[in-house]
Structures are given as structure tokens and as C-alpha cells.
Amino acid sequence: MHPETLARIEQRLRAAARRDGVTALVVGVAVFRNGKLLVVRRVPGDYLGGMYELPGGGVESGESLAESVIRELFEETGLVARRVTDFLGWFDYATRTKAKVRKFSFLAEAEAGEITLAPNEHDDYAWIDADALEDLPMAPDMREAVDLLITERERGPARIPPGLRGR
């Protein structure tokens, strides 16, 4: 995705979040390798501990969404993102400390490399396809997003249909 296109998307996303009263922003990063999607498992005792999710985390002050995608992918997995290729959609959720968080998910290409997990955040990872998805514990919103992503990837472009964006 061209940086200018990504910047325009970010402007619209941030404006919508402000309009909706959402101040806590996070990113999720979808990375495929050999047709399988990378998911990581949250450590026990953490919010949603034991659940699998896309790598990602909080957008820091002054950081663009693309910068956050690149930083979070590296911090959580050790993988180096080559580029952000697509915006996939978003959904809102609440945590123990925040009433409303908006998670934006992006597709990224990553350089080859071994997974190195941040031990205080994740304790396992898996490269999954549609068959493996049903066996992993996952929050309902994350399961829906990952299922759509895998299904679309297997059928064609890795993109959540526009009618489902913003869920």
C-alpha cells in the first residue's frame, strides 16, 4: 500500500474514533507465511490470558498506525515488517481498565525469520489455516476477524469485505 493511501486511511480512522469518543487505539497485524496466518497466545493472568490473537498492541503518542504495526510486530514476534499492504477493518472492545478500545487490523509482509516472543506478553504462537482455527481458544471478535481473514485468503485477496469493516 502506498504511504499516501495509508495516511489518508489513517486520517479517516482517527477522525471516526474521535467522533465515537474512542481514545485508546491498538493495532493488530496479520502476517501470512506459506498460506498460514500467524497468531500468538496471551500469557496466563493477562487480560484474555490463554487466548490466541493477532500480534499487535497499543499505538503510542505521536506514532502513525503504520509505525505502530511495524514496531508491534517486531516487539511481539521478532519479525521485521517489509511493508503494510492493506487495512483489514476494526472492532471495539473493553478491557479491565479501558471502557472503549478500538483495534485496527492491517495486513503486512514480513521478512523471513524465526519467531521470538515477548515472554511477558505471549507464551506460544501458531501458523494456522481454517482447519486449525476451531481448536484454538480465541475471543469471539478476534475469532470472527481471523476466520474472515483466513477464508478470504484461501479464496482470493486477503481482505475483509467492505461491508464487514468496522466490526
Summary of the structure (lengths in Angstrom):
residues: 167
radius of gyration: 14.8
end to end distance: 22.0
largest distance: 40.3
contacts: 502
relative contact order: 0.21
helix: 32%
strand: 31%
